[in-house]
Structures are given as C-alpha cells and as structure tokens.
C-alpha cells in the first residue's frame, strides 16, 4: 500500500475517533435543565452511550497510530499469516479484515515503537475504560457503587486521550484535523477539570474514614486507593461505595481487575494463583500479593522492628491483612497457612494426614 493511501487511512481513522470523542464528551456535559451534571451525576442512557463512545474512540486512535507505522499490524497475526498481502489490503480497505484489540495495539506501540504507554501508566487507563465499557454494556454500572466511581473511571480515560492526542497526533495530523484535535482537546480538558474537582471533594470527605481502616487497597471498580480492609468485616470502598456481599467474588474481581490475572492462564503457564482459603475465616477469599495504597513513610526502607508491616495478604471476607512472612504456603499442598511449631509451614489437613500415615 503506497504512503499516500496509508496517510489517508490514518487521517480517516483519526477523524472518526474524534467524532466519537466529541459525542462522548457532549453526552457527559451539563443536563438540559441547566444543572451541573458533574455535581448531580446520575447514570442515564446518555452516560452509557458516552462510555461506549469513549471506548470506541480510544480503540480507533490506537489503531490510527499503529497504521502510521505499518498498516498490516492493525490486522490480527492470523490474518497476516494466512492471507496474501494484496488480498489482505483489499479486505482492510473494505473494512472486512479482522483487526487487533486495544491491548494488542498497546503492546505494539510500547514494545516495537517505544511509545511510553506502560511506563506512564496509560495502558491501565485504557484497560479501566474497557472494564467500564463492559459494565455499561451489561447494565451493571450502578451495581454496588456510586456514580462518582463511574466519573472517576471515565476521567481516567479522558486523561489518556488528552495525553495521546497531544503527544502522538498534534504536529503530525495536519490541516483541518489539527484544528479538530485542538477543539476536542479543549472540550476534554474542560470536562476532565470538572471531574477532578468532584473527585477531590469526595476524597477529602472520606479522609477520616480511610484513616480509621486497618489497610486500604486499590478498588477494582473505581481504581481509587480506597478499598478498606477492616477486621471482621468484608472489604468495601469508601469512594464509590462498592460494598460486595460476597467476599469470595470480591477477591476474584480484585485479582482480575487490579492484578490483571486469569486463573486458567496462570495455572497453565506455571504461575501461582493468588487466591486461597483464609487462615482466619476459612473463606476462599485470601489474596496474596496485595499492594497497600497508603503513602510510604520516609523511613520505609530502613530496618525498623517496630515499624509498619506492609500487607502482602488480605482476606476480602473478614478484612484481615498480614505481612509476607505472617502467612506462608503449606510445603505439601501450597495452601496458605501459619508456620507450625517446628518452623515448617504445614496446613492442618496435611499435618493430620502425616500423623495418620505415621
């Protein structure tokens, strides 16, 4: 495919993405009654469409940027391997070629073309918008969380778009598209500023509640560091008010959406699935490898026997947390357990079996 045709395709994709962006931001603007839609935000049909439009816009922008490097890379690897280039070009131009997912585009741009999506955390913002889109499509945006959590996740997506347009498209799009990018970026910046003000107000209002919690983790719904672990209580989020009834399901959602792990992939690739039976409440809701969202003290790297023990384990059912060495894995069955009297970690079941066999 000649260079002019490739440039034309990138131009068209960028223009389409901006169209979806403008419609998305417009749907999130002040409501027809003139009230502040940011302060009085509710989940409406327009909000659902705005989220889907944002996800589409991000996907198209990522593909437009990949096209600039090599149009063939926008097609899936199986399509590139099985279909002759001339036929693939015809399918691509007709819009019939199978194309890559946003995460595939991120991998390409990060690893092959040195665009800092992962190092700057923008890959996670794209992922969060994808999660939000799935919840919008499946009508679960309001399940167990406040609308402000939706605003925060939407704002995260706008933050990525603003950065991506500024760094990868301004100065290279040319002409009318440059003016359109400037206009859309101004709309995004205004909306993002409004959302950030509301988020800051919400965070300020829950400071005391967060301070009273034993530990705070990243919430798998709103991705704020406000998921509270309180002993003898299931986890809950102070920011978006996600209050899961089932700690087992909550642990699974955390592992999927925060740790980005899938059980089948982990086990078949030789990895270690981080969810196990809690040593305190016996629920299958104990997660290994959690990361505290509290600020690190200035002497965090110093040896201090009386210092804070940073959590490695957290139970999403009973709220208990423990440091890396406070819970270990059974040397026989890999189940989380406490260290036995002889210093060897072994769970009660395996210990009983050993005694019986002797």
N, C-alpha and C positions, 0 to 999 in steps of 0.2 A: 504494500500500500504506500503510495507516494506521500511525501511530507505534507503537502497542502491538504490532502484528504484527512490525514491524522489530525492536523490542526483544526480542521473543520469539525471533526468529531468531538475533540476536546471542547471546542467553543460551544457546540450544541449541548453537550452534557452539562457544562458549567451553567449555561443559561437555564436549562431545565431544573438543575439543583437550586438555583437562585429563585426560580418561580415557586418551588415547594417551600423554600425558606420564607419567602415573603408571605405566603399564605399561612404558614405555621405561626409566625410571629404575630401576624394580624389577628389570628383567631385567639391569641392569648392577650390581646390588648384590652383596654377598658371596655366594659359591657355597654350595651345600647342605652341603659338608664343613666349613664354618666358616673357611676360609682367606680371606685378604684378596684379593678379586678384583681390586683395583686394582694391587697389587704383583705378583700372579701372573696377570695378564690374558692370556687367550687368546681367539682368535676362535672362538666357538661359535655354534650355531644361535640361541641366545638373544640374543647380541650382534648378529647380523644383523637379527633382528626388532626389537631395541631401536633400531637406527639407522633402520630404515624407519619405526617408530612416531614417532621424534623428527621426521623429515622431514614426516610427515603432520600432526603436532601443530602444527608451525611454519606450514605452509600454511593450516591451518584457523584458527589465531589471526590470521594476516594478513587472511584473508577476513572474519573476525568484526569486525575493526577497520574494514575498508572498509565493511561493511554499516552500521555505525553512522553513517557519513557519507551513504551513498547505496547502497541495496541493488542498484540496477541496475548499478553499476560493478563488481560482482563478476562479472557476466556479460561475456562477450567482446564486443568492439566490434562484430563482425559480427552477433552475436545481437541486440544492442541496435538496430542499424541495420535489420535485416531483419524482426524480429518485433514486432508491435504490443505495447504495454506490458502490456495486460491478459493477452494470451496468454503473454508472457514471465514475468509474475508467476506464472501457473499452473504453467509449466514449472519456475520457480525453486523454488516451494514443494514441488513434487513431486520435486525433486532431479534433474530431467532437463535443466536448462539448461546450456549449455557455459559454464564459468567460467574465470577468468584464472589464469595461472601465478603462483607466488610472486614472481618478479622483476617481473611486471606490477603486483602489489599494492604492492611496494616503491616503484616509480616513482610510483604514485598517491599513496601516503601521504607520500612525500618531497616531490614537486613540487606536488601540489594541496592537501595538508592540513598541510604544514610540520612533519611529524614527522621528526626528525633521524636517519634510518636511515643515510644515506650519510656524513653529516658525522661520525658517531660510529663508522663502520666496521662497523655491524651488517649492512649489506647484504652484505658479504663473508662474514660468519659464516653467513648464510643460504645463500649460494652454496656455501660449503665443505660444509655439511650435505647439500646437493643432490648434490655430487660424491661424498661418502661414501655416500649412498644408492645412487647408480648403481653404485658399486663393490661394494656389498653385494648388490644385486640380481643383478649379473653375476658374482658369486663371485670377485672379484679383490682382496678386502681384504688377503690375505696375499701377493699377488704383489710380491716385491721390497721389502717394507718390514716393520718390526717392528710388533707390535700397539700399541706406545705411540704410534705415529703416528695410529692409529685413535682411541685415547683422547683425544689432543690435539684432533683434529678434532671429536670428539663433545663434548668440553668446550667448544669454541668455540660450538657450537650451544646448549648449556645456558646459556652466558653471555648469549647473545642473548635466550633465552626469559626468563631471570630479569629482565633489564632491561625487556623488553617488557611482561611481566605487571605489574611494579612501576610503570612509568610510564604505561601505557595502559589498564590494567584495574582495578587496585586503586583503590577510591574511586568507581568507576562501575558495577561489576558488580552490587553489592547482594546482601544476604541470604546464602543458602546458598552461592552461587557465590563470594562474598568469602571465606568460611571455607575453601572447597575450594581457592581460589587460594593462600591462606596456607599450607595444608598441603602442597600440591605445591611451592610455592616453597621451603619448608624442606627437602624431600627433594632438590630440585635443588641448593640451596646446599651441603648436606652432600656430595653426590656430586661437585660441582664442586671443592670444597675438597680432597677426596681426590685427584682427578685432578691438580690444580695442584701438590700436593706431589710426586707421582711425576714430573711434567714438570720441576719444578725440580731434582730429583735427577738426572734424565737430562741436563739441560742442564749441571749442574755437573760431571758425569762426562766430558763431551766438550769442556770448555773448551780444554784444551791442543791437542786435535786441530783445533778450529776456528781457533785462533791460528796453527797451522802452515800452514793453507791460504792460497793467494795471495788468494783472494776468497771471500765467502760470499753466496749469493743465497737468495731465498725458495724453499723446496721445493714443487713443485706437488702433492705427495702430502699432507704433514703441515702445510704452510704455516708451518713454522718457518723462521727465517733461518739455516738450517744446511746448505744445498746448497753443497758445497765445490767450488771450481774449483782444481785442482792441475795445473800444467803437465805435458803429455804423458800425462794420464790423463782418462778420461771423468768427468763430474761424478758425485757421489754424495752422499747425505745422511747426515750423522753422527748425526742424531737418530732418524729412523725406519729408517735403513739401506737406503733405496731406492738401488739400485745398478744403473741401467739398462745393459744390454749395448749397446744401440743409441743412440748419441748423437743421431742424426737424429730418432728417435722421442721422445727425451727433450726435445729442443729444441721439438718440436711440442707436447708436453704442457705445457711451461712457458708457451708462448705462449697456449695455450688456457686453462689453469687459473690462471695468475698475471697475465698481461697481458690476459686475457679477450678475445682476438681470434679471429676466424674468417676464414680466407683468402678465402672467397667474398664475405663481407660487406665485407671491407676493399677488395678489388680492384674490386668493382662500385660501391663508394661513393667511389672515387677515393683511397682510403687507400694506405699503403705497407706491404706485407707484410714483417715484420721479420726473417724467416729467409732467409739467403743462404749461398753457398758460402764456407767458411772460407779466408782468405788464407794460413793456416799449414798446414792439413792437407787442404784441398780437399773436406772433407765438407760436406754441406748441413746444417750444424748451428750456424752462426754467427748469434747472435741480437742484434739491435740494440735498444737501449733498456732494457737490464737495469738493475736498481737494487740497489746494494750494501746488505747488511743489517748491515754493521759500523757501530759508533757513529761519528758525525761528530765530528771533533776540534773543540776550542773555537775554533780559528782557521780553520775550514773556509771562511769567507767572505773571508779575507784573501788578497791576492796573494802567492804564495809559490812561486817557481820550483822550489824543492827539495821542495815539499810533495807529498802523496799525489795520484796521478792516479786519479780515481774512474772506475770502469769504465762504459762505455756499450755495449761489445761483449763477448760471451762465447761461446766455442765449447764446445758441450756434448759434443763428441767428443774434443778434445785438451786441454781445460781452459784454453786461453789466453784472457786478457782484454785489453782495450785501451780507452784513453780515447776520447772523442768524435772528436778530430782525428787519432788514430793510425791509424784506418782510415776511408776515405771511400768514397763510391759512385762508380762509373765514370760519367763525364759522358755516355757513349754508351749504355750498356746497364743502368745502375743497379746492377750487381753490386758487392759490397764489394771494395775494392782498396786498395793503398797508393799514395801520391802518386808520380807519375812524376818523372823528372829535371827536367822543365821546370816542375814545380809544379802540373801539371794531373792530377787523378786519372783514370787510364785503365787498364783491365784489360789483361792480356797479349793476350787474344783480339782485343779491339778495336784495340789497338796494331798487332798483326800485320796485321789487315785494312786499317788505314790505310796501313801501309807497302806492302802489296801493291797497293793501289789507286793509290798514287803511282808 
